[in-house]
Amino acid sequence: MTEFVLDASVVIAGLQRERGGVQARQAFPGSLLSAVNATEVVQRLVHLGHTEAAVRLSLNALPCQIVAFDLPQAIVAGELRRQTQSQGLSLGDRACLALAKLRGLPAITADRAWAAVDAGVEIVLIR
């Protein structure tokens, strides 16, 4: 059973063993991750100095399903701009919220700014 749609911040917290990382890792199994958010994870891990091989290994080992970013998600993510711009949410944030909205699942994040967003999606914070 699918539990959550993972924000990149949750995946990074889990992989890097940051604060909230235990809760993040518990959310991985059975959850979904947008390919857009997977890109954010790769970008962050590379920035932190991980090798290409280590990054690929980490992503391939994730016990979640990576979902392609398609036209319905693109439309919803674009429409969410209006509700999220005052909180400064990025395209990646909106991609996560769009996937959650379309699948009827809660989105899990480490980004507290999401708590102030009314995107028609349940938001779960890990810290």
ZAMARKOL-463715 format. One record per atom (N, C-alpha, C): x, y, z. Coordinates in steps of 0.02 Angstrom, whole numbers, padded with zeros to 5 digits, always signed. Example, Ala and Ser with C-alpha at 12.3 -4.5 7.8 and 13.67 -1.06 7.14 Angstrom:
2
+00660-00284+00390/+00615-00225+00390/+00660-00165+00390/+00642-00112+00354/+00684-00053+00357/+00645+00002+00394/
//
This chain:
127
+00042-00059+00000/+00000+00000+00000/+00044+00063+00000/+00028+00111-00042/+00066+00173-00045/+00048+00216+00015/+00099+00242+00048/+00089+00281+00108/+00092+00356+00097/+00145+00379+00063/+00158+00451+00056/+00186+00465-00014/+00186+00530-00030/+00227+00556-00084/+00284+00592-00050/+00345+00572-00065/+00405+00598-00032/+00430+00662-00064/+00443+00712-00024/+00479+00771-00047/+00553+00755-00047/+00592+00788-00088/+00664+00777-00090/+00696+00788-00022/+00670+00836+00017/+00698+00851+00083/+00694+00790+00129/+00642+00750+00121/+00634+00690+00163/+00685+00637+00142/+00694+00628+00078/+00741+00578+00053/+00812+00598+00075/+00829+00661+00068/+00895+00684+00088/+00905+00676+00163/+00855+00694+00202/+00859+00686+00275/+00871+00612+00293/+00837+00568+00259/+00846+00496+00272/+00914+00470+00252/+00936+00490+00192/+01000+00466+00167/+01059+00495+00205/+01053+00558+00225/+01108+00594+00258/+01104+00588+00334/+01053+00552+00358/+01043+00543+00430/+01040+00609+00467/+01002+00655+00437/+00991+00721+00467/+00936+00714+00520/+00923+00769+00555/+00868+00771+00603/+00803+00754+00566/+00765+00708+00594/+00704+00684+00561/+00717+00625+00514/+00780+00605+00509/+00799+00552+00463/+00769+00484+00478/+00759+00469+00542/+00729+00405+00561/+00658+00402+00535/+00619+00455+00549/+00551+00459+00524/+00550+00457+00448/+00597+00490+00417/+00601+00491+00344/+00611+00420+00317/+00660+00384+00344/+00674+00316+00320/+00614+00270+00332/+00577+00281+00385/+00517+00240+00398/+00463+00253+00345/+00463+00312+00315/+00413+00330+00264/+00431+00304+00195/+00493+00285+00183/+00515+00264+00116/+00476+00204+00088/+00470+00149+00126/+00439+00090+00095/+00366+00103+00074/+00352+00086+00013/+00285+00093-00013/+00265+00163-00033/+00311+00211-00031/+00295+00279-00049/+00315+00294-00121/+00294+00352-00144/+00309+00375-00212/+00356+00434-00209/+00398+00440-00261/+00444+00496-00268/+00440+00520-00340/+00423+00582-00351/+00421+00610-00418/+00492+00610-00447/+00497+00597-00512/+00563+00600-00545/+00593+00670-00537/+00552+00722-00532/+00577+00789-00521/+00612+00793-00453/+00581+00763-00403/+00612+00763-00336/+00673+00718-00333/+00673+00664-00372/+00733+00622-00376/+00791+00662-00404/+00777+00706-00452/+00828+00750-00480/+00856+00796-00426/+00812+00822-00384/+00835+00866-00329/+00880+00827-00281/+00863+00765-00268/+00904+00724-00223/+00973+00714-00254/+00976+00697-00318/+01040+00688-00352/+01081+00752-00348/+01049+00808-00363/+01083+00873-00362/+01114+00887-00294/+01075+00874-00241/+01099+00888-00173/+01157+00842-00153/+01149+00777-00169/+01202+00730-00151/+01267+00745-00188/+01262+00764-00252/+01322+00783-00290/+01353+00845-00258/+01312+00893-00240/+01336+00954-00207/+01373+00938-00142/+01349+00887-00107/+01380+00867-00043/+01444+00826-00054/+01461+00811-00117/+01524+00777-00132/+01518+00702-00144/+01457+00676-00148/+01450+00604-00163/+01470+00590-00235/+01499+00533-00247/+01517+00514-00315/+01455+00495-00354/+01462+00495-00419/+01406+00475-00463/+01384+00404-00446/+01432+00359-00436/+01416+00290-00419/+01378+00285-00353/+01400+00323-00303/+01366+00321-00238/+01295+00349-00243/+01286+00401-00282/+01220+00430-00292/+01173+00380-00325/+01197+00348-00378/+01156+00298-00413/+01138+00240-00367/+01186+00218-00328/+01174+00164-00281/+01122+00184-00230/+01127+00243-00203/+01079+00267-00154/+01008+00270-00182/+01001+00298-00242/+00935+00303-00272/+00906+00235-00291/+00949+00192-00318/+00925+00125-00337/+00905+00084-00277/+00933+00099-00219/+00918+00061-00158/+00857+00086-00121/+00831+00143-00142/+00772+00170-00107/+00712+00123-00114/+00679+00107-00058/+00621+00063-00061/+00556+00102-00075/+00559+00142-00128/+00500+00180-00149/+00497+00177-00225/+00441+00198-00252/+00431+00198-00324/+00444+00268-00351/+00488+00274-00400/+00499+00338-00433/+00450+00343-00491/+00412+00399-00491/+00358+00408-00539/+00377+00461-00590/+00369+00446-00654/+00384+00494-00707/+00340+00555-00700/+00367+00613-00718/+00330+00676-00716/+00293+00683-00783/+00227+00679-00780/+00188+00679-00842/+00146+00743-00849/+00107+00748-00902/+00068+00808-00916/+00017+00824-00861/-00021+00775-00836/-00068+00793-00781/-00032+00823-00720/+00026+00795-00703/+00065+00823-00647/+00090+00893-00664/+00112+00903-00725/+00137+00968-00746/+00082+01021-00741/+00022+01003-00761/-00034+01051-00757/-00050+01068-00685/-00056+01018-00642/-00072+01031-00572/-00015+01070-00539/+00047+01052-00552/+00104+01087-00523/+00104+01161-00544/+00089+01173-00607/+00084+01242-00631/+00028+01280-00598/-00029+01247-00590/-00087+01279-00558/-00073+01294-00484/-00032+01254-00452/-00016+01264-00381/+00028+01325-00369/+00055+01353-00420/+00098+01412-00413/+00062+01468-00375/-00001+01478-00392/-00041+01531-00362/-00046+01522-00286/-00059+01461-00263/-00068+01448-00192/-00003+01445-00154/+00053+01436-00188/+00116+01423-00153/+00169+01477-00160/+00157+01526-00203/+00210+01575-00216/+00227+01617-00154/+00179+01631-00111/+00194+01672-00052/+00238+01635-00002/+00238+01568-00004/+00280+01528+00040/+00347+01510+00006/+00355+01530-00057/+00419+01519-00092/+00431+01448-00114/+00378+01408-00124/+00388+01339-00145/+00414+01336-00216/+00460+01289-00227/+00493+01281-00292/+00452+01236-00338/+00475+01230-00400/+00444+01184-00447/+00447+01113-00419/+00503+01094-00389/+00508+01027-00360/+00457+01016-00304/+00448+01067-00262/+00398+01062-00209/+00328+01052-00239/+00314+01091-00290/+00248+01086-00322/+00240+01020-00360/+00294+00992-00385/+00290+00926-00418/+00270+00873-00367/+00299+00877-00308/+00281+00831-00254/+00208+00839-00235/+00186+00901-00225/+00117+00914-00206/+00068+00892-00261/+00088+00903-00324/+00044+00883-00380/+00035+00808-00381/+00089+00770-00373/+00084+00698-00372/+00040+00675-00314/+00049+00706-00256/+00009+00688-00197/-00065+00703-00210/-00078+00760-00239/-00148+00780-00253/-00180+00732-00302/-00145+00715-00355/-00173+00670-00406/-00183+00600-00380/-00140+00577-00334/-00146+00509-00307/-00187+00506-00243/-00207+00564-00216/-00246+00565-00155/-00207+00542-00094/-00143+00559-00092/-00098+00538-00039/-00070+00599-00001/-00050+00589+00062/-00016+00643+00097/+00055+00652+00069/+00078+00714+00071/+00147+00730+00052/+00187+00737+00116/+00246+00708+00118/+00289+00712+00178/+00351+00753+00160/+00367+00800+00204/+00421+00848+00191/+00457+00867+00255/+00516+00896+00247/+00552+00926+00304/+00546+01002+00301/+00511+01028+00252/+00506+01100+00239/+00445+01129+00276/+00458+01165+00330/+00404+01192+00371/+00359+01242+00334/+00385+01274+00281/+00345+01322+00242/+00282+01289+00213/+00286+01224+00202/+00228+01189+00173/+00168+01189+00220/+00178+01196+00284/+00123+01195+00332/+00074+01252+00320/+00097+01306+00290/+00055+01365+00277/+00021+01362+00209/+00030+01307+00172/+00003+01301+00105/-00063+01263+00105/-00112+01290+00070/-00175+01255+00060/-00177+01231-00012/-00151+01170-00023/-00148+01143-00091/-00196+01084-00100/-00240+01074-00052/-00286+01018-00056/-00253+00952-00043/-00197+00953-00007/-00157+00894+00007/-00139+00894+00081/-00143+00835+00112/-00120+00830+00181/-00044+00834+00181/-00017+00877+00225/+00055+00886+00231/+00078+00855+00297/+00129+00812+00294/+00159+00782+00353/+00230+00808+00358/+00247+00837+00417/+00315+00862+00428/+00355+00812+00468/+00419+00804+00450/+00462+00757+00487/+00502+00793+00542/+00500+00859+00542/+00534+00897+00595/+00503+00965+00602/
//
